Amino acid sequence: MMHELSGFDNSKPLYLFEGEKDAIISPLQGISFSCGATSIPKSTEVIYAFGLIIIIYDNDKAGEQGAKKVAKLIKSESSTTKVLIAHWDKSLPKGYDVYEDY
């Protein structure tokens, strides 16, 4: 979904979703790297045009680990980029994702 970035306003946050269906259904300006929580493309420099990146991965162990992995990569490559990881409400079931909210 990296091709979507050209139409985004980089003065607003970029949202990283775990799944493509999550990114497509969300009204937020976001993309997915696809292929699951631990999948990261070889080249991520293009996302560093955004000053704030918010990671919204699924509410499960793989999502938590994947979000941390992506956040660590972003901070190691672009220390000036602010990175936040969204946390799901504890009342939601494991495996819950953005797609289920719509």
RADAZI-V553393 format. One record per run of one state. SS is the DSSP state (helix for helix, strand for strand, loop for the rest). FROM is the first residue (numbers start at 1). TO is the last residue. If there is no record, write none. Layout:
{{SS,FROM,TO} {SS,FROM,TO}}
//
This chain:
{{loop,1,1} {helix,2,7} {loop,8,13} {strand,14,17} {loop,18,19} {helix,20,25} {loop,26,29} {strand,30,32} {loop,33,44} {helix,45,49} {loop,50,51} {strand,52,56} {loop,57,58} {strand,59,59} {loop,60,60} {helix,61,77} {loop,78,81} {strand,82,85} {loop,86,95} {strand,96,96} {loop,97,97} {helix,98,101} {loop,102,102}}
//
